[in-house]
């Protein structure tokens, strides 16, 4: 059953603030194999003009994907998450995520499409810091496979 088009444009409340820690940034950078000094060394980050270590660009995915869970779990939307695969991801930054940031995410359904029996859901996550300043926008594409498709 196709998802309800009337959900396009629906926004969900902002998440509770997520405090970005130096250790989380370091662990993430190590996990993805990126040894850029600005991710682990505050002095190296300051030399580049940042007040503290910065996070790799994909770090924010863990925060925005958790926020997108509010959309996915909305019982009125009727999405069968057991059939969902991650289709695409992109980020548009105003500035890098930094250690010490307290970030909130507001998720909005950008589009719902049906293609070959699959539902395609586009979610925009707007990430702001404690001062309300925009940090990054995350665009997440989820594909709910049609019943009978295994994969």
Secondary structure, 3 states (H helix, E strand, C coil): CCCCHHHCCCECCCCCCEECCHHHHHHHHHHHCCCCHHHCCHHHHHHCCCCCCECCHHHHHHHHHHHHHHHHCCCCCCCCHHHEEEEEEEEEECCCCECCCEEEEEEEEEEEEEECCEEEEEEEEEEECCCCCEEEEEEEEEEECCCCCCC
